Amino acid sequence: MAPKRKQNTGASSSSFTGNRFTSVENEKWYEERKKWKIVEEKTVHPDIDAVFKLTEIFARFGWAMMLTLTGAYYPRLVREFYANVSDKETGYAEIQTTVKGRRIKVDPDLLSNILEVSNTGPTLEYNQTGILSDNSYNEADARRFFGLKTNLQTKYLWHIHARLLVYLIGFNIVPHASDRHLVRRIDLYLLQKMLVGLGDIEGIPLPRLLLKNMKNVVISKQGSKNFCHPLLLTKIFRHFQVDFDGEEVAYTNESNVLDKETMIALKHKLSNSGKWYFADGIGLHRDDDEVNEEAMEDAHDDEAAPEPPQPPHTTDPAMAYLMHSMARMHTRMDEQEARHQRFEERFDTFTNYYYSQHGYPPPDPHQ
């Protein structure tokens, strides 16, 4: 005879001996989703951080702690946390659940204290169509500023800072469910606030944003989703003294670090002079000829060159080939020069605006 399921009474782990799920429905929810991927948080290698100041940018929001989450987490307990959420249909104000018999309540104050992050500012409301809570935000302006026209893909972001911030947002702040090459509307909004400034709002309350991420895991009706924030949840479990004995444990490793290998995987290259640039031709340092030459070469590997002008008629095959090649070369040189000029102008605009917003002296163009 199968044992009877013990009703959840809110008892502590020391007296909880029944099934780990608070209802048959929650156990079924767990079983149906236990193969979902767990999106682990990322950290930044000191060498990369020294160049791009990513921790410093996060710190302006009071979010620096989100780039320090590393170590062990407990996959089964992460899934159990989500499976036992008491209200899976509505509300983002708080989450009540049970993990290994421990009653857990997660609200903005708890997250603010555990993570030492800011809870200042209006709640950020958004969906797939755009930002709902900030009337001063203009998505079209943000797209133009970062080089995104109609295609919201990371490869079209024209500054390395922007690409790396979107990458970190997609793991640590608002985890991606699927396509990590997509610049979501929430990514674009956070990117603008991080690099341009908060504008009319006082701040972005991270605890409420994290709660929404967690609740979206259980509210989602999609057939495929990811579990998120495992290292953050482990901090919460420790706060509530959840018993880890006998639990499956996983650890972060070098794959969780934004380092040189990650940069290369994200289509960035390191020049012989030690400067990072885009493989699609947009240099980090506009005065680095070596970088721009290498980058332009790579750019044309991916782009079909336009049909060159037809050379004058000649009956000598060798001369015809030479003239055709020279015409093609001149066409590509003209294109590269025009493209390089556009990149310089856009980089100057971004650099001057960024430095003026944050009180830094303008960079020396000859350095």
Secondary structure by P-SEA (a helix, b strand, c coil): cccccccccccccccccccccccaaaaaaaaaccccbbbbbbbbcaaaaaacaaaaaaaaacccccccccccccaaaaaaaaaacccccccccccccccccbbbbbcaaaaaaaacccccccccccccccccccccccaaaaaaaacccccccccccccaaaaaaaaaaaccccccccccccccaaaaaaaaaacccccccccccaaaaaaaaaaaaaaccccbbbbcaaaaaaaaaaaacccccccbbbbbcccccccaaaaaaacccccccbbbbbccccccccccaaaaaaaaaaaaaaccccccccccccccaaaaaaaaaaaaaaaaaaaaaaaaaaaaaaaaaaaaaaaaaaccccccccc
